[in-house]
Amino acid sequence: MNVFLNNSEICVGKRVTLKDLLGGQGITPTGIAVAVNNVIIPKDEWENRFLVNGDKVTVIRATYGG
């Protein structure tokens, strides 16, 4: 199955959760928000949110500065 992570297409297994995808890509959960198909997914739902073919996952990192 193929999904998009920040506009890059990647191949993943058939039953992959959002948490699995992020961990497999080395993305730590601290300081980020994640959207699937332009909908923010609360962090406590990542473990149970299964991805489907063609999903578009966007990782938004918090930045500091002024």
Distance bins in CASP14 RR format, pairs under 12 A and 6 or more apart:
PFRMAT RR
TARGET T0000
AUTHOR 0000-0000-0000
RMODE 2
METHOD distances of the structure
MODEL  1
1 9 0 0 0 0 0 1 0 0 0 0 0
1 10 0 0 0 0 1 0 0 0 0 0 0
1 11 1 0 0 1 0 0 0 0 0 0 0
1 12 1 0 1 0 0 0 0 0 0 0 0
1 13 1 0 1 0 0 0 0 0 0 0 0
1 14 1 0 1 0 0 0 0 0 0 0 0
1 15 0 0 0 0 1 0 0 0 0 0 0
1 16 1 0 0 1 0 0 0 0 0 0 0
1 21 0 0 0 0 0 1 0 0 0 0 0
1 50 0 0 0 0 0 1 0 0 0 0 0
1 51 1 0 0 1 0 0 0 0 0 0 0
1 52 1 0 0 1 0 0 0 0 0 0 0
1 53 1 0 1 0 0 0 0 0 0 0 0
1 54 1 0 0 1 0 0 0 0 0 0 0
1 55 0 0 0 0 1 0 0 0 0 0 0
2 8 0 0 0 0 0 1 0 0 0 0 0
2 9 1 0 1 0 0 0 0 0 0 0 0
2 10 1 0 0 1 0 0 0 0 0 0 0
2 11 1 0 1 0 0 0 0 0 0 0 0
2 12 1 0 0 1 0 0 0 0 0 0 0
2 13 0 0 0 0 1 0 0 0 0 0 0
2 14 0 0 0 0 0 1 0 0 0 0 0
2 16 0 0 0 0 0 1 0 0 0 0 0
2 21 0 0 0 0 0 1 0 0 0 0 0
2 51 0 0 0 0 1 0 0 0 0 0 0
2 52 0 0 0 0 0 1 0 0 0 0 0
2 53 1 0 0 1 0 0 0 0 0 0 0
2 54 1 0 0 1 0 0 0 0 0 0 0
2 55 0 0 0 0 1 0 0 0 0 0 0
2 56 0 0 0 0 0 1 0 0 0 0 0
2 57 0 0 0 0 0 1 0 0 0 0 0
3 9 1 0 0 1 0 0 0 0 0 0 0
3 10 1 0 0 1 0 0 0 0 0 0 0
3 11 0 0 0 0 1 0 0 0 0 0 0
3 12 1 0 1 0 0 0 0 0 0 0 0
3 13 0 0 0 0 1 0 0 0 0 0 0
3 14 0 0 0 0 0 1 0 0 0 0 0
3 16 1 0 0 1 0 0 0 0 0 0 0
3 17 0 0 0 0 0 1 0 0 0 0 0
3 18 0 0 0 0 1 0 0 0 0 0 0
3 20 0 0 0 0 0 1 0 0 0 0 0
3 21 1 0 0 1 0 0 0 0 0 0 0
3 22 0 0 0 0 0 1 0 0 0 0 0
3 25 0 0 0 0 0 1 0 0 0 0 0
3 36 0 0 0 0 1 0 0 0 0 0 0
3 37 0 0 0 0 0 1 0 0 0 0 0
3 49 0 0 0 0 0 1 0 0 0 0 0
3 50 0 0 0 0 0 1 0 0 0 0 0
3 51 1 0 1 0 0 0 0 0 0 0 0
3 52 0 0 0 0 1 0 0 0 0 0 0
3 53 1 0 0 1 0 0 0 0 0 0 0
3 54 1 0 1 0 0 0 0 0 0 0 0
3 55 1 0 1 0 0 0 0 0 0 0 0
3 56 1 0 0 1 0 0 0 0 0 0 0
3 57 1 0 0 1 0 0 0 0 0 0 0
3 58 0 0 0 0 0 1 0 0 0 0 0
4 10 1 0 0 1 0 0 0 0 0 0 0
4 11 0 0 0 0 0 1 0 0 0 0 0
4 12 0 0 0 0 0 1 0 0 0 0 0
4 21 0 0 0 0 0 1 0 0 0 0 0
4 35 0 0 0 0 0 1 0 0 0 0 0
4 36 0 0 0 0 0 1 0 0 0 0 0
4 37 0 0 0 0 1 0 0 0 0 0 0
4 38 0 0 0 0 0 1 0 0 0 0 0
4 51 0 0 0 0 0 1 0 0 0 0 0
4 52 0 0 0 0 0 1 0 0 0 0 0
4 53 0 0 0 0 0 1 0 0 0 0 0
4 54 1 0 0 1 0 0 0 0 0 0 0
4 55 1 0 0 1 0 0 0 0 0 0 0
4 56 1 0 1 0 0 0 0 0 0 0 0
4 57 1 0 0 1 0 0 0 0 0 0 0
4 58 0 0 0 0 1 0 0 0 0 0 0
4 59 0 0 0 0 0 1 0 0 0 0 0
5 11 0 0 0 0 0 1 0 0 0 0 0
5 12 0 0 0 0 1 0 0 0 0 0 0
5 16 0 0 0 0 0 1 0 0 0 0 0
5 18 0 0 0 0 0 1 0 0 0 0 0
5 21 1 0 0 1 0 0 0 0 0 0 0
5 22 0 0 0 0 1 0 0 0 0 0 0
5 23 0 0 0 0 0 1 0 0 0 0 0
5 24 0 0 0 0 0 1 0 0 0 0 0
5 25 1 0 0 1 0 0 0 0 0 0 0
5 26 0 0 0 0 0 1 0 0 0 0 0
5 27 0 0 0 0 1 0 0 0 0 0 0
5 34 0 0 0 0 1 0 0 0 0 0 0
5 35 0 0 0 0 0 1 0 0 0 0 0
5 36 0 0 0 0 0 1 0 0 0 0 0
5 51 0 0 0 0 1 0 0 0 0 0 0
5 54 0 0 0 0 0 1 0 0 0 0 0
5 55 0 0 0 0 1 0 0 0 0 0 0
5 56 0 0 0 0 1 0 0 0 0 0 0
5 57 1 0 1 0 0 0 0 0 0 0 0
5 58 0 0 0 0 1 0 0 0 0 0 0
5 59 1 0 0 1 0 0 0 0 0 0 0
6 21 0 0 0 0 0 1 0 0 0 0 0
6 22 0 0 0 0 0 1 0 0 0 0 0
6 25 0 0 0 0 1 0 0 0 0 0 0
6 27 0 0 0 0 1 0 0 0 0 0 0
6 32 0 0 0 0 0 1 0 0 0 0 0
6 34 0 0 0 0 0 1 0 0 0 0 0
6 35 0 0 0 0 0 1 0 0 0 0 0
6 56 0 0 0 0 1 0 0 0 0 0 0
6 57 1 0 0 1 0 0 0 0 0 0 0
6 58 1 0 0 1 0 0 0 0 0 0 0
6 59 1 0 1 0 0 0 0 0 0 0 0
6 60 0 0 0 0 1 0 0 0 0 0 0
6 61 0 0 0 0 0 1 0 0 0 0 0
7 56 1 0 0 1 0 0 0 0 0 0 0
7 57 0 0 0 0 1 0 0 0 0 0 0
7 58 0 0 0 0 1 0 0 0 0 0 0
7 59 0 0 0 0 0 1 0 0 0 0 0
8 25 0 0 0 0 1 0 0 0 0 0 0
8 56 0 0 0 0 0 1 0 0 0 0 0
8 57 0 0 0 0 1 0 0 0 0 0 0
8 58 0 0 0 0 0 1 0 0 0 0 0
8 59 0 0 0 0 0 1 0 0 0 0 0
9 53 0 0 0 0 0 1 0 0 0 0 0
9 54 0 0 0 0 1 0 0 0 0 0 0
9 55 0 0 0 0 0 1 0 0 0 0 0
9 56 0 0 0 0 1 0 0 0 0 0 0
9 57 0 0 0 0 0 1 0 0 0 0 0
10 16 0 0 0 0 0 1 0 0 0 0 0
10 21 0 0 0 0 1 0 0 0 0 0 0
10 22 0 0 0 0 0 1 0 0 0 0 0
10 24 0 0 0 0 1 0 0 0 0 0 0
10 25 1 0 0 1 0 0 0 0 0 0 0
10 51 0 0 0 0 0 1 0 0 0 0 0
10 53 0 0 0 0 0 1 0 0 0 0 0
10 54 0 0 0 0 0 1 0 0 0 0 0
10 55 0 0 0 0 0 1 0 0 0 0 0
10 56 0 0 0 0 0 1 0 0 0 0 0
10 57 0 0 0 0 1 0 0 0 0 0 0
11 21 0 0 0 0 0 1 0 0 0 0 0
11 51 0 0 0 0 0 1 0 0 0 0 0
11 53 0 0 0 0 0 1 0 0 0 0 0
11 54 0 0 0 0 0 1 0 0 0 0 0
12 18 0 0 0 0 0 1 0 0 0 0 0
12 20 1 0 0 1 0 0 0 0 0 0 0
12 21 1 0 0 1 0 0 0 0 0 0 0
12 22 0 0 0 0 0 1 0 0 0 0 0
12 23 0 0 0 0 0 1 0 0 0 0 0
12 24 0 0 0 0 1 0 0 0 0 0 0
12 25 0 0 0 0 1 0 0 0 0 0 0
12 50 0 0 0 0 0 1 0 0 0 0 0
12 51 1 0 0 1 0 0 0 0 0 0 0
12 52 0 0 0 0 0 1 0 0 0 0 0
12 53 0 0 0 0 1 0 0 0 0 0 0
12 54 0 0 0 0 0 1 0 0 0 0 0
12 55 0 0 0 0 1 0 0 0 0 0 0
12 57 0 0 0 0 0 1 0 0 0 0 0
13 20 0 0 0 0 1 0 0 0 0 0 0
13 21 0 0 0 0 1 0 0 0 0 0 0
13 24 0 0 0 0 0 1 0 0 0 0 0
13 50 0 0 0 0 0 1 0 0 0 0 0
13 51 0 0 0 0 1 0 0 0 0 0 0
13 52 0 0 0 0 0 1 0 0 0 0 0
13 53 0 0 0 0 0 1 0 0 0 0 0
14 20 0 0 0 0 0 1 0 0 0 0 0
14 50 0 0 0 0 1 0 0 0 0 0 0
14 51 0 0 0 0 1 0 0 0 0 0 0
14 52 0 0 0 0 1 0 0 0 0 0 0
14 53 0 0 0 0 1 0 0 0 0 0 0
15 21 0 0 0 0 0 1 0 0 0 0 0
15 48 0 0 0 0 0 1 0 0 0 0 0
15 49 0 0 0 0 0 1 0 0 0 0 0
15 50 1 0 0 1 0 0 0 0 0 0 0
15 51 0 0 0 0 1 0 0 0 0 0 0
15 52 0 0 0 0 0 1 0 0 0 0 0
15 53 0 0 0 0 0 1 0 0 0 0 0
16 22 0 0 0 0 0 1 0 0 0 0 0
16 23 0 0 0 0 0 1 0 0 0 0 0
16 24 0 0 0 0 1 0 0 0 0 0 0
16 25 0 0 0 0 0 1 0 0 0 0 0
16 36 0 0 0 0 0 1 0 0 0 0 0
16 46 0 0 0 0 0 1 0 0 0 0 0
16 47 0 0 0 0 0 1 0 0 0 0 0
16 49 0 0 0 0 1 0 0 0 0 0 0
16 50 1 0 0 1 0 0 0 0 0 0 0
16 51 1 0 1 0 0 0 0 0 0 0 0
16 52 0 0 0 0 1 0 0 0 0 0 0
16 53 0 0 0 0 0 1 0 0 0 0 0
16 54 0 0 0 0 0 1 0 0 0 0 0
16 55 0 0 0 0 1 0 0 0 0 0 0
16 57 0 0 0 0 0 1 0 0 0 0 0
17 23 0 0 0 0 1 0 0 0 0 0 0
17 24 0 0 0 0 0 1 0 0 0 0 0
17 34 0 0 0 0 0 1 0 0 0 0 0
17 36 0 0 0 0 0 1 0 0 0 0 0
17 41 0 0 0 0 0 1 0 0 0 0 0
17 45 0 0 0 0 1 0 0 0 0 0 0
17 46 1 0 0 1 0 0 0 0 0 0 0
17 47 1 0 1 0 0 0 0 0 0 0 0
17 48 1 0 0 1 0 0 0 0 0 0 0
17 49 1 0 1 0 0 0 0 0 0 0 0
17 50 1 0 1 0 0 0 0 0 0 0 0
17 51 1 0 0 1 0 0 0 0 0 0 0
17 52 0 0 0 0 0 1 0 0 0 0 0
17 55 0 0 0 0 0 1 0 0 0 0 0
17 57 0 0 0 0 0 1 0 0 0 0 0
18 24 0 0 0 0 0 1 0 0 0 0 0
18 25 0 0 0 0 0 1 0 0 0 0 0
18 27 0 0 0 0 0 1 0 0 0 0 0
18 29 0 0 0 0 0 1 0 0 0 0 0
18 32 0 0 0 0 0 1 0 0 0 0 0
18 33 0 0 0 0 0 1 0 0 0 0 0
18 34 1 0 0 1 0 0 0 0 0 0 0
18 35 0 0 0 0 0 1 0 0 0 0 0
18 36 1 0 0 1 0 0 0 0 0 0 0
18 37 0 0 0 0 0 1 0 0 0 0 0
18 39 0 0 0 0 0 1 0 0 0 0 0
18 40 0 0 0 0 0 1 0 0 0 0 0
18 41 1 0 0 1 0 0 0 0 0 0 0
18 42 0 0 0 0 0 1 0 0 0 0 0
18 43 0 0 0 0 1 0 0 0 0 0 0
18 44 0 0 0 0 0 1 0 0 0 0 0
18 45 1 0 0 1 0 0 0 0 0 0 0
18 46 1 0 1 0 0 0 0 0 0 0 0
18 47 1 0 0 1 0 0 0 0 0 0 0
18 48 0 0 0 0 1 0 0 0 0 0 0
18 49 1 0 1 0 0 0 0 0 0 0 0
18 50 1 0 0 1 0 0 0 0 0 0 0
18 51 1 0 0 1 0 0 0 0 0 0 0
18 52 0 0 0 0 0 1 0 0 0 0 0
18 55 0 0 0 0 1 0 0 0 0 0 0
18 57 1 0 0 1 0 0 0 0 0 0 0
18 58 0 0 0 0 0 1 0 0 0 0 0
18 59 0 0 0 0 0 1 0 0 0 0 0
19 25 0 0 0 0 0 1 0 0 0 0 0
19 26 0 0 0 0 0 1 0 0 0 0 0
19 27 0 0 0 0 0 1 0 0 0 0 0
19 28 0 0 0 0 0 1 0 0 0 0 0
19 29 0 0 0 0 1 0 0 0 0 0 0
19 34 0 0 0 0 1 0 0 0 0 0 0
19 41 0 0 0 0 0 1 0 0 0 0 0
19 43 0 0 0 0 1 0 0 0 0 0 0
19 44 0 0 0 0 0 1 0 0 0 0 0
19 45 0 0 0 0 1 0 0 0 0 0 0
19 46 1 0 1 0 0 0 0 0 0 0 0
19 47 1 0 1 0 0 0 0 0 0 0 0
19 48 0 0 0 0 1 0 0 0 0 0 0
19 49 1 0 0 1 0 0 0 0 0 0 0
19 50 0 0 0 0 0 1 0 0 0 0 0
19 51 0 0 0 0 0 1 0 0 0 0 0
19 57 0 0 0 0 0 1 0 0 0 0 0
20 26 0 0 0 0 0 1 0 0 0 0 0
20 27 0 0 0 0 0 1 0 0 0 0 0
20 46 0 0 0 0 1 0 0 0 0 0 0
20 47 0 0 0 0 1 0 0 0 0 0 0
20 48 0 0 0 0 0 1 0 0 0 0 0
20 49 0 0 0 0 1 0 0 0 0 0 0
20 50 0 0 0 0 1 0 0 0 0 0 0
20 51 0 0 0 0 1 0 0 0 0 0 0
20 57 0 0 0 0 0 1 0 0 0 0 0
21 27 0 0 0 0 1 0 0 0 0 0 0
21 29 0 0 0 0 0 1 0 0 0 0 0
21 34 0 0 0 0 1 0 0 0 0 0 0
21 36 0 0 0 0 1 0 0 0 0 0 0
21 41 0 0 0 0 0 1 0 0 0 0 0
21 46 0 0 0 0 1 0 0 0 0 0 0
21 47 0 0 0 0 0 1 0 0 0 0 0
21 49 0 0 0 0 1 0 0 0 0 0 0
21 50 0 0 0 0 0 1 0 0 0 0 0
21 51 1 0 0 1 0 0 0 0 0 0 0
21 52 0 0 0 0 0 1 0 0 0 0 0
21 55 0 0 0 0 1 0 0 0 0 0 0
21 56 0 0 0 0 0 1 0 0 0 0 0
21 57 1 0 0 1 0 0 0 0 0 0 0
21 58 0 0 0 0 0 1 0 0 0 0 0
21 59 0 0 0 0 1 0 0 0 0 0 0
22 28 0 0 0 0 1 0 0 0 0 0 0
22 29 1 0 0 1 0 0 0 0 0 0 0
22 30 0 0 0 0 0 1 0 0 0 0 0
22 31 0 0 0 0 0 1 0 0 0 0 0
22 32 0 0 0 0 1 0 0 0 0 0 0
22 33 0 0 0 0 0 1 0 0 0 0 0
22 34 1 0 0 1 0 0 0 0 0 0 0
22 36 0 0 0 0 0 1 0 0 0 0 0
22 41 0 0 0 0 0 1 0 0 0 0 0
22 43 0 0 0 0 0 1 0 0 0 0 0
22 46 1 0 0 1 0 0 0 0 0 0 0
22 47 0 0 0 0 0 1 0 0 0 0 0
22 49 0 0 0 0 0 1 0 0 0 0 0
22 51 0 0 0 0 0 1 0 0 0 0 0
22 57 0 0 0 0 1 0 0 0 0 0 0
22 58 0 0 0 0 0 1 0 0 0 0 0
22 59 1 0 0 1 0 0 0 0 0 0 0
23 29 0 0 0 0 1 0 0 0 0 0 0
23 32 0 0 0 0 0 1 0 0 0 0 0
23 34 0 0 0 0 0 1 0 0 0 0 0
23 46 0 0 0 0 1 0 0 0 0 0 0
23 47 0 0 0 0 0 1 0 0 0 0 0
23 59 0 0 0 0 0 1 0 0 0 0 0
25 32 0 0 0 0 0 1 0 0 0 0 0
25 34 0 0 0 0 0 1 0 0 0 0 0
25 57 0 0 0 0 1 0 0 0 0 0 0
25 59 0 0 0 0 1 0 0 0 0 0 0
26 32 0 0 0 0 0 1 0 0 0 0 0
26 59 0 0 0 0 0 1 0 0 0 0 0
27 33 0 0 0 0 0 1 0 0 0 0 0
27 34 0 0 0 0 1 0 0 0 0 0 0
27 46 0 0 0 0 0 1 0 0 0 0 0
27 57 0 0 0 0 1 0 0 0 0 0 0
27 58 0 0 0 0 0 1 0 0 0 0 0
27 59 1 0 0 1 0 0 0 0 0 0 0
27 60 0 0 0 0 0 1 0 0 0 0 0
27 61 0 0 0 0 1 0 0 0 0 0 0
28 34 0 0 0 0 0 1 0 0 0 0 0
28 43 0 0 0 0 0 1 0 0 0 0 0
28 59 0 0 0 0 0 1 0 0 0 0 0
28 61 0 0 0 0 0 1 0 0 0 0 0
29 41 0 0 0 0 0 1 0 0 0 0 0
29 42 0 0 0 0 0 1 0 0 0 0 0
29 43 1 0 0 1 0 0 0 0 0 0 0
29 44 0 0 0 0 0 1 0 0 0 0 0
29 46 1 0 0 1 0 0 0 0 0 0 0
29 47 0 0 0 0 0 1 0 0 0 0 0
29 59 0 0 0 0 1 0 0 0 0 0 0
29 61 0 0 0 0 0 1 0 0 0 0 0
29 62 0 0 0 0 0 1 0 0 0 0 0
30 43 0 0 0 0 0 1 0 0 0 0 0
30 59 0 0 0 0 0 1 0 0 0 0 0
30 61 0 0 0 0 1 0 0 0 0 0 0
30 62 0 0 0 0 1 0 0 0 0 0 0
31 43 0 0 0 0 1 0 0 0 0 0 0
31 59 0 0 0 0 1 0 0 0 0 0 0
31 60 0 0 0 0 1 0 0 0 0 0 0
31 61 1 0 0 1 0 0 0 0 0 0 0
31 62 1 0 1 0 0 0 0 0 0 0 0
31 63 0 0 0 0 1 0 0 0 0 0 0
31 64 0 0 0 0 0 1 0 0 0 0 0
32 40 0 0 0 0 0 1 0 0 0 0 0
32 41 0 0 0 0 0 1 0 0 0 0 0
32 43 0 0 0 0 1 0 0 0 0 0 0
32 46 0 0 0 0 0 1 0 0 0 0 0
32 57 0 0 0 0 0 1 0 0 0 0 0
32 58 0 0 0 0 0 1 0 0 0 0 0
32 59 1 0 1 0 0 0 0 0 0 0 0
32 60 1 0 0 1 0 0 0 0 0 0 0
32 61 1 0 1 0 0 0 0 0 0 0 0
32 62 1 0 0 1 0 0 0 0 0 0 0
32 63 0 0 0 0 0 1 0 0 0 0 0
33 39 0 0 0 0 0 1 0 0 0 0 0
33 40 1 0 1 0 0 0 0 0 0 0 0
33 41 0 0 0 0 1 0 0 0 0 0 0
33 42 0 0 0 0 1 0 0 0 0 0 0
33 43 0 0 0 0 1 0 0 0 0 0 0
33 46 0 0 0 0 0 1 0 0 0 0 0
33 57 0 0 0 0 0 1 0 0 0 0 0
33 58 0 0 0 0 1 0 0 0 0 0 0
33 59 1 0 0 1 0 0 0 0 0 0 0
33 60 1 0 1 0 0 0 0 0 0 0 0
33 61 0 0 0 0 1 0 0 0 0 0 0
33 62 1 0 0 1 0 0 0 0 0 0 0
33 63 0 0 0 0 0 1 0 0 0 0 0
34 40 1 0 0 1 0 0 0 0 0 0 0
34 41 1 0 1 0 0 0 0 0 0 0 0
34 42 0 0 0 0 1 0 0 0 0 0 0
34 43 1 0 0 1 0 0 0 0 0 0 0
34 44 0 0 0 0 0 1 0 0 0 0 0
34 45 0 0 0 0 1 0 0 0 0 0 0
34 46 1 0 0 1 0 0 0 0 0 0 0
34 49 0 0 0 0 1 0 0 0 0 0 0
34 51 0 0 0 0 0 1 0 0 0 0 0
34 55 0 0 0 0 0 1 0 0 0 0 0
34 56 0 0 0 0 0 1 0 0 0 0 0
34 57 1 0 0 1 0 0 0 0 0 0 0
34 58 1 0 0 1 0 0 0 0 0 0 0
34 59 1 0 1 0 0 0 0 0 0 0 0
34 60 1 0 0 1 0 0 0 0 0 0 0
34 61 0 0 0 0 0 1 0 0 0 0 0
35 41 1 0 0 1 0 0 0 0 0 0 0
35 42 0 0 0 0 0 1 0 0 0 0 0
35 46 0 0 0 0 0 1 0 0 0 0 0
35 49 0 0 0 0 0 1 0 0 0 0 0
35 55 0 0 0 0 0 1 0 0 0 0 0
35 56 0 0 0 0 1 0 0 0 0 0 0
35 57 1 0 0 1 0 0 0 0 0 0 0
35 58 1 0 1 0 0 0 0 0 0 0 0
35 59 0 0 0 0 1 0 0 0 0 0 0
35 60 1 0 0 1 0 0 0 0 0 0 0
36 42 0 0 0 0 0 1 0 0 0 0 0
36 45 0 0 0 0 1 0 0 0 0 0 0
36 46 0 0 0 0 1 0 0 0 0 0 0
36 49 1 0 0 1 0 0 0 0 0 0 0
36 50 0 0 0 0 0 1 0 0 0 0 0
36 51 1 0 0 1 0 0 0 0 0 0 0
36 52 0 0 0 0 1 0 0 0 0 0 0
36 54 0 0 0 0 0 1 0 0 0 0 0
36 55 1 0 1 0 0 0 0 0 0 0 0
36 56 1 0 0 1 0 0 0 0 0 0 0
36 57 1 0 1 0 0 0 0 0 0 0 0
36 58 1 0 0 1 0 0 0 0 0 0 0
36 59 0 0 0 0 0 1 0 0 0 0 0
37 49 0 0 0 0 0 1 0 0 0 0 0
37 51 0 0 0 0 0 1 0 0 0 0 0
37 52 0 0 0 0 1 0 0 0 0 0 0
37 54 0 0 0 0 1 0 0 0 0 0 0
37 55 1 0 0 1 0 0 0 0 0 0 0
37 56 1 0 1 0 0 0 0 0 0 0 0
37 57 0 0 0 0 1 0 0 0 0 0 0
37 58 0 0 0 0 1 0 0 0 0 0 0
38 55 0 0 0 0 0 1 0 0 0 0 0
38 56 1 0 0 1 0 0 0 0 0 0 0
38 57 0 0 0 0 0 1 0 0 0 0 0
38 58 1 0 0 1 0 0 0 0 0 0 0
38 60 0 0 0 0 0 1 0 0 0 0 0
39 45 0 0 0 0 0 1 0 0 0 0 0
39 49 0 0 0 0 0 1 0 0 0 0 0
39 55 0 0 0 0 0 1 0 0 0 0 0
39 56 0 0 0 0 0 1 0 0 0 0 0
39 57 0 0 0 0 0 1 0 0 0 0 0
39 58 0 0 0 0 1 0 0 0 0 0 0
40 46 0 0 0 0 0 1 0 0 0 0 0
40 49 0 0 0 0 0 1 0 0 0 0 0
40 57 0 0 0 0 0 1 0 0 0 0 0
40 58 0 0 0 0 1 0 0 0 0 0 0
40 59 0 0 0 0 0 1 0 0 0 0 0
40 60 0 0 0 0 1 0 0 0 0 0 0
41 47 0 0 0 0 0 1 0 0 0 0 0
41 48 0 0 0 0 1 0 0 0 0 0 0
41 49 1 0 1 0 0 0 0 0 0 0 0
41 50 0 0 0 0 0 1 0 0 0 0 0
41 51 0 0 0 0 0 1 0 0 0 0 0
41 55 0 0 0 0 0 1 0 0 0 0 0
41 57 0 0 0 0 1 0 0 0 0 0 0
41 58 0 0 0 0 0 1 0 0 0 0 0
41 59 0 0 0 0 0 1 0 0 0 0 0
41 60 0 0 0 0 0 1 0 0 0 0 0
42 48 0 0 0 0 0 1 0 0 0 0 0
42 49 0 0 0 0 1 0 0 0 0 0 0
43 49 0 0 0 0 0 1 0 0 0 0 0
46 57 0 0 0 0 0 1 0 0 0 0 0
46 59 0 0 0 0 0 1 0 0 0 0 0
49 55 0 0 0 0 1 0 0 0 0 0 0
49 57 0 0 0 0 1 0 0 0 0 0 0
51 57 1 0 0 1 0 0 0 0 0 0 0
END
